[in-house]
Amino acid sequence: MRISELSSATGVSVPSIKYYLREGILPQGELTSANQASYGDAHVLRLKLIRALLDVGGLPIATAKEVLAAIDTPDLPLTWVFGVAQHAISDASLYAPVEGETDGTREVQATIDRMGWHVSPENPGVHGAARVVDTYARVGHPELAHIWEGYARGAELIAQADLATVAFSDDVATMAETVVVGTVLGDALVSSLRRMAQEHVSNQQYPANQEQ
């Protein structure tokens, strides 16, 4: 198909497609003449993946480029691909390393030890969780730190579900793409499920507050 047909098939504008080609996140088509190229089903799927990372995952183009490069490198260990995906969705202001030892860093490490988790100190979640726990106390709500371990147990269940979906794939390239899509879009899904569950549980626990 020509680039105009690729645009029609995906809903992505021709200027955007040309931009993705220049940035190297969309593979070049097969040249059919000096200024014409042909595109196939793989380009359709790749464009849909790009738009998902940008629109739903909220990634900037430079970060999406890093994530897609990890997908396109089949000899990368899956743990490395997970790391690339995690850092891609980890806002630097929240997940930057915490300076020195704080109540938050001690609480996070203690929970990691109690849970028996094997987590590297460089994992962005370590810094992000410590910063949140410290902020609970700073804004006058230290009681919120008591939900920390319940969250950790829930997060482990989510991670087990994440890895179970990876096992459905039978080749490394597809597994890598599953890791990236599941991690980037999964954050949006988990946040959405949490919002629905909060309404459900609040309706169960506080029925008097429901509208008559």
Secondary structure, 3 states (H helix, E strand, C coil): CCHHHHHHHHCCCHHHHHHHHHHCCCCCCEEEECCEEECCHHHHHHHHHHHHHHHHCCCCHHHHHHHHHHHCCCCCCHHHHHHHHHHHCCCHHHHCCCCCCCHHHHHHHHHHHHHCCCCCCCCHHHHHHHHHHHHHHHCCCHHHHHHHHHHHHHHHHHHHHHHHHHCCCCCHHHHHHHHHHHHHHHHHHHHHHHHHHHHHHHHHHCHHHCCC
